[in-house]
Amino acid sequence: MKITNKNLHNFIGFLVICSVLGTLCWELIEVLIRIAGVNFTLTAGPVGFDIGVLSIHIKINPGTPAGFAAGWLLFKRI
């Protein structure tokens, strides 16, 4: 699908959701590897913002850009 002003909000939302899903999937993979007995992590500390009332942070790992790329490709194919 071509990105236009009409569907830009959907595109950005889709990328955010896919990035979060990629992050969560990578966390699951790391947990499974730790259960197997190997201490393995590629996660960068929490990145986000804190404005006093609202605080949003996300851990960035290889699943984040992978989810972003997958979201981009899926949106283009729709």
Stockholm file with secondary structure:
# STOCKHOLM 1.0

chainA/1-78         MKITNKNLHNFIGFLVICSVLGTLCWELIEVLIRIAGVNFTLTAGPVGFDIGVLSIHIKINPGTPAGFAAGWLLFKRI
#=GR chainA/1-78 SS CCCCTTTHHHHHHHHHHHHHHHHHHHHHHHHHHHHTTCCCCCCEEEEEEECSSCEEEEEECTHHHHHHHHHHHHHHHC
#=GC SS_cons        CCCCTTTHHHHHHHHHHHHHHHHHHHHHHHHHHHHTTCCCCCCEEEEEEECSSCEEEEEECTHHHHHHHHHHHHHHHC
//
